[in-house]
Amino acid sequence: MILKFIALLLVCQLVGEAFVVWTGLPIPGPVVGMILLFVGIALRGGIPQGLGWVVDGLLSHLSLLFVPAGVGVMLHISMLREEWPAIVVALVLSTVLTIAVTGLLMTKLIGWVQRRRGED
């Protein structure tokens, strides 16, 4: 039962990867796979219980996925020393942009919800 849902996650990732290779989109394949999974769950109307268990299990061990990234950072520390100003600028700008877009989106969504409640 659980293997079925693990396979579902992997198939969504594979389809996402294939779609990105086929179309040449500059988006990671797993992101496209997550979108496909989201659409499937939305069309179904809910998350199957087994999928919830699998995802909860993966999320409980999420910190382990940062170990390879940390090793990669340490492996390329000399490159980071050379490129740190660009990295800092990119991190700060992306953070500020994310906060601004989230704030604007929340403002619009709150207004939209209030208008909808007023119509009902």
C-alpha positions in Angstrom: 0.0 0.0 0.0 2.7 2.5 1.0 4.8 1.5 -2.0 2.0 2.5 -4.2 2.2 6.1 -2.9 6.0 6.2 -2.9 5.7 5.1 -6.6 3.1 7.9 -7.2 5.6 10.5 -5.9 8.4 9.1 -8.0 6.2 8.9 -11.1 5.1 12.6 -10.6 8.8 13.5 -10.4 9.6 11.5 -13.5 6.8 13.0 -15.5 7.9 16.4 -14.4 11.5 15.8 -15.4 10.4 14.4 -18.8 8.1 17.4 -19.4 11.0 19.8 -18.6 13.4 18.0 -20.9 10.8 17.8 -23.7 9.7 21.4 -23.5 13.0 23.0 -22.4 11.4 25.0 -19.6 13.8 26.6 -17.2 12.0 25.0 -14.2 13.2 22.0 -12.1 11.4 18.8 -13.0 10.5 18.0 -9.4 8.6 21.4 -9.2 6.6 20.4 -12.3 6.0 17.0 -10.7 4.7 18.7 -7.5 2.4 20.8 -9.6 1.1 17.7 -11.3 0.6 16.0 -7.9 -1.2 19.1 -6.6 -3.5 19.1 -9.6 -4.3 15.4 -9.1 -5.0 15.9 -5.4 -7.2 18.9 -6.2 -9.2 17.0 -8.9 -9.6 14.0 -6.5 -10.9 16.4 -3.8 -8.5 15.3 -1.0 -5.3 13.6 0.0 -5.5 9.8 0.1 -4.6 8.6 3.6 -1.7 6.5 2.5 -0.2 9.4 0.6 -0.5 11.5 3.8 1.4 8.8 5.8 4.2 8.7 3.2 4.6 12.4 3.0 4.5 12.8 6.8 7.3 10.2 7.0 9.4 12.0 4.4 8.8 15.3 6.1 9.9 13.9 9.5 13.3 13.2 8.0 13.6 16.3 5.9 16.6 17.6 7.7 18.6 14.6 6.3 18.1 16.1 2.9 20.2 19.1 3.8 23.3 17.0 4.5 24.3 16.7 0.9 23.8 20.4 0.4 26.0 21.2 3.3 28.7 18.9 2.0 28.4 20.6 -1.4 28.8 24.0 0.2 31.9 22.9 2.1 33.3 21.3 -1.1 33.0 24.6 -3.0 34.0 27.0 -0.1 36.7 28.6 -2.3 34.1 29.5 -4.9 31.9 31.0 -2.1 34.9 33.1 -0.9 35.3 34.5 -4.4 31.6 35.1 -5.1 30.2 36.1 -1.7 29.2 39.6 -2.6 27.0 38.4 -5.5 25.6 35.6 -3.3 24.7 38.1 -0.5 23.1 40.5 -3.0 21.1 37.7 -4.6 19.9 36.3 -1.2 18.9 39.8 0.2 17.1 40.8 -3.0 15.3 37.5 -3.4 14.2 37.7 0.3 13.0 41.2 0.0 11.2 40.4 -3.3 9.6 37.3 -1.7 8.3 39.3 1.3 7.0 42.1 -0.9 5.2 39.7 -3.3 3.7 37.7 -0.4 2.5 40.9 1.3 0.9 42.2 -1.8 -0.7 38.9 -2.6 -2.1 38.6 1.0 -3.5 42.1 0.8 -5.2 41.3 -2.5 -6.5 37.9 -1.2 -7.8 39.4 2.0 -9.7 42.1 0.0 -11.0 39.4 -2.3 -12.3 37.3 0.6 -13.9 40.2 2.3 -15.7 41.2 -1.0 -16.9 37.6 -1.5 -18.2 37.5 2.1 -20.0 40.8 1.4 -21.7 39.3 -1.7 -23.0 36.3 0.2 
